Amino acid sequence: MANLVLVCSRHHHRLHQPGWHAKLRPDATLEVTDPDGRHWSTSPPRAGPVLV
């Protein structure tokens, strides 16, 4: 379950359309490719405070 990504309903459905691809990198960066071959990526999440 380490490869799950939280997206809104609109983007969830879009990622399941033909030609769309998403890849979660080890640093938690999400890379998305659309049917035209354009790429987008997110920034890695910032570390939050340590909860004790």
SERO-4910 file (N, C-alpha, C, O; in steps of 0.05 Angstrom, whole numbers):
BEGIN
 pado doro    nc1    nc2    nc3   cac1   cac2   cac3    cc1    cc2    cc3    oc1    oc2    oc3
  Met    A     16    -24      0      0      0      0     17     25      0      7     47      4
  Ala    A     43     22     -4     61     45     -4     59     62    -29     71     84    -30
  Asn    A     44     53    -49     43     69    -74     16     83    -77      9     90   -100
  Leu    A      2     88    -56    -24    102    -58    -20    132    -58     -2    143    -44
  Val    A    -37    146    -74    -35    175    -76    -63    186    -72    -82    175    -84
  Leu    A    -66    206    -56    -92    219    -52    -97    240    -74    -82    260    -75
  Val    A   -118    236    -90   -125    255   -110   -155    259   -109   -170    242    -99
  Cys    A   -165    282   -120   -193    287   -120   -207    268   -140   -193    256   -157
  Ser    A   -233    267   -140   -248    249   -157   -243    255   -187   -240    237   -203
  Arg    A   -242    281   -194   -237    289   -222   -210    278   -232   -209    266   -253
  His    A   -189    281   -216   -163    272   -225   -161    241   -223   -146    229   -239
  His    A   -175    229   -204   -175    200   -203   -186    188   -229   -174    170   -240
  His    A   -208    199   -238   -220    189   -263   -203    195   -287   -201    178   -305
  Arg    A   -190    218   -287   -173    225   -310   -149    205   -311   -142    197   -333
  Leu    A   -138    198   -288   -115    180   -288   -122    152   -299   -104    137   -306
  His    A   -148    146   -299   -156    119   -309   -165    121   -338   -174    101   -349
  Gln    A   -162    144   -351   -168    147   -379   -144    136   -395   -122    137   -386
  Pro    A   -149    126   -420   -127    116   -436   -106    137   -441   -112    160   -447
  Gly    A    -81    129   -439    -58    147   -444    -47    162   -421    -26    173   -422
  Trp    A    -61    162   -398    -52    176   -374    -36    156   -357    -44    133   -354
  His    A    -13    165   -346      3    148   -330     13    164   -306     19    188   -308
  Ala    A     14    151   -283     24    163   -258     44    144   -246     40    120   -245
  Lys    A     65    156   -235     86    140   -222     94    154   -196    101    178   -197
  Leu    A     94    139   -174    102    150   -149    131    142   -144    138    119   -143
  Arg    A    149    162   -142    177    158   -139    184    152   -109    168    158    -92
  Pro    A    207    140   -104    215    134    -76    215    158    -57    211    155    -33
  Asp    A    220    182    -68    220    206    -51    192    218    -48    190    240    -38
  Ala    A    171    203    -56    143    211    -54    136    233    -75    114    245    -72
  Thr    A    152    238    -95    145    255   -117    127    240   -136    133    217   -143
  Leu    A    106    252   -144     87    240   -163     93    251   -191     94    275   -195
  Glu    A     97    233   -210    102    241   -238     78    232   -254     69    209   -253
  Val    A     66    250   -270     43    244   -286     50    250   -315     62    271   -321
  Thr    A     42    232   -333     45    236   -362     18    235   -375      2    217   -370
  Asp    A     12    255   -393    -14    255   -406    -12    241   -433     10    234   -442
  Pro    A    -34    237   -447    -34    223   -473    -16    236   -494     -7    222   -513
  Asp    A    -10    262   -492      7    276   -511     37    274   -504     54    285   -518
  Gly    A     43    261   -481     70    257   -473     81    280   -455    105    280   -448
  Arg    A     64    298   -447     72    320   -429     75    308   -401     60    291   -393
  His    A     94    319   -386    100    309   -359     96    331   -338    101    354   -343
  Trp    A     85    322   -316     83    340   -292     93    324   -269     92    300   -268
  Ser    A    104    339   -249    113    325   -224    107    344   -201    107    368   -203
  Thr    A    103    331   -178     98    346   -153    125    349   -139    145    337   -146
  Ser    A    125    366   -119    148    368   -101    146    347    -80    124    339    -72
  Pro    A    169    337    -70    167    317    -48    154    331    -24    157    355    -19
  Pro    A    139    316     -8    126    328     15    147    337     36    168    325     39
  Arg    A    141    359     49    159    369     70    155    352     95    133    342    100
  Ala    A    176    349    109    175    334    134    159    350    155    163    374    158
  Gly    A    141    337    167    125    350    188    138    347    215    159    334    218
  Pro    A    125    359    235    136    356    262    134    327    272    116    312    265
  Val    A    153    320    289    153    293    301    132    293    323    133    309    341
  Leu    A    113    275    321     93    272    342    101    251    362    108    228    354
  Val    A    102    258    387    111    239    407     87    229    423     91    213    441
***
